[in-house]
Amino acid sequence: MSVTLGSILLASTNPDRLSSWYQKAFGVAPSQDGFLVFGEVAVLIDQRDDIAATPVEPGRVILNFTVENAREVAAHLDSLGVTWLVELEERSEGMLFATLLDPDGNYLQIIQLGAAYLARIGEGN
């Protein structure tokens, strides 16, 4: 059996605002069918009437964005006035992590993989 996670539905009570924020935050434009494509995963931000305006358990699902330059991305996000739960910090194997809130209160992380980590998993240069 072959299974691929091709997309994520990110529900919102205000999808236009949330989609606009993701576009500004990560420099992505919606596809013809409205998906925001990040690498191999597409995110559809859509209206749902069965959810609260902010998540009750925002840590239940966290969108992880792997970036090449976490300091640059964090500075850009700062310019948008984001709320940081955890500011950019170095963790094991030289990785940089930061956790922030999107306008709906969902958690996301920016992650820069470290050279030691990439070498350990066989993806380093």
C-alpha positions in Angstrom: 0.0 0.0 0.0 1.3 3.4 -0.9 0.0 6.4 1.0 1.1 10.1 0.6 0.1 13.0 2.8 -0.7 15.5 0.0 -2.5 18.3 1.8 -3.6 19.7 5.1 -6.9 21.5 5.7 -6.4 24.4 8.1 -9.8 25.4 9.2 -10.6 29.0 10.1 -13.5 31.2 10.9 -11.8 33.9 8.8 -9.9 32.1 6.0 -9.2 35.1 3.9 -7.4 36.9 6.7 -5.5 33.7 7.7 -4.5 32.9 4.1 -3.3 36.4 3.5 -1.1 36.2 6.6 0.5 32.9 5.5 1.1 34.4 2.1 2.9 37.4 3.6 4.7 35.4 6.3 6.2 32.8 3.9 6.1 34.4 0.5 3.8 32.0 -1.1 0.9 32.6 -3.5 -2.2 30.4 -3.7 -2.5 27.9 -6.5 -5.4 28.0 -8.9 -7.5 26.0 -6.6 -6.6 28.0 -3.5 -3.9 25.8 -1.9 -0.7 27.2 -0.4 2.0 24.9 -1.5 5.0 24.4 0.8 7.4 21.9 -0.8 5.5 18.7 -1.1 2.6 19.6 1.2 -0.3 21.8 0.2 -2.3 23.7 2.8 -5.9 24.7 2.1 -7.2 27.3 4.5 -11.0 27.0 4.5 -14.1 28.3 6.3 -15.5 25.9 8.9 -18.6 26.7 11.1 -17.9 23.9 13.5 -14.8 25.4 15.1 -14.1 28.2 17.6 -12.3 31.3 16.4 -9.2 30.2 18.3 -8.1 26.6 18.9 -8.8 25.1 22.4 -5.7 23.0 22.2 -3.3 24.8 19.8 -0.5 22.4 20.4 -2.4 19.4 19.1 -1.2 20.0 15.5 1.8 22.1 14.8 2.9 23.1 11.3 6.7 22.8 11.0 8.3 24.9 8.4 11.8 23.9 7.5 13.8 26.9 6.4 17.3 27.5 5.1 17.9 30.7 7.2 15.9 30.8 10.4 17.4 34.1 11.6 16.2 35.8 8.3 12.8 34.2 8.5 12.4 35.2 12.2 13.3 38.8 11.4 10.7 38.8 8.6 8.1 37.4 10.9 9.1 40.0 13.6 8.4 42.7 11.0 4.8 41.3 10.7 4.4 41.6 14.5 4.0 37.9 15.3 3.6 36.5 18.8 6.5 34.2 19.7 5.9 31.3 22.2 9.5 30.4 22.0 12.0 32.8 20.3 14.6 31.5 18.0 17.0 29.3 19.9 19.7 26.8 19.1 19.0 23.2 20.0 20.9 20.0 19.7 23.1 19.3 16.6 23.1 23.0 15.6 19.4 23.1 14.8 17.5 26.4 15.2 13.9 26.4 16.4 11.2 29.0 17.1 7.5 28.6 17.9 5.0 31.3 17.0 1.2 31.8 16.7 -0.6 32.5 13.5 -3.5 35.0 13.6 -6.0 32.3 14.6 -3.8 31.1 17.4 -2.4 27.9 15.8 1.1 27.0 16.7 3.8 26.8 14.0 7.5 26.3 14.1 10.3 27.5 12.0 13.2 25.0 11.9 16.7 25.2 10.5 18.3 21.8 10.4 21.8 21.8 11.7 24.9 20.4 9.8 25.5 17.8 12.5 21.9 16.6 12.3 22.0 16.4 8.5 25.3 14.6 8.6 23.9 12.1 11.1 21.0 11.3 8.9 23.1 11.1 5.8 22.0 14.3 4.1 25.0 16.5 4.9 27.5 17.6 2.3 
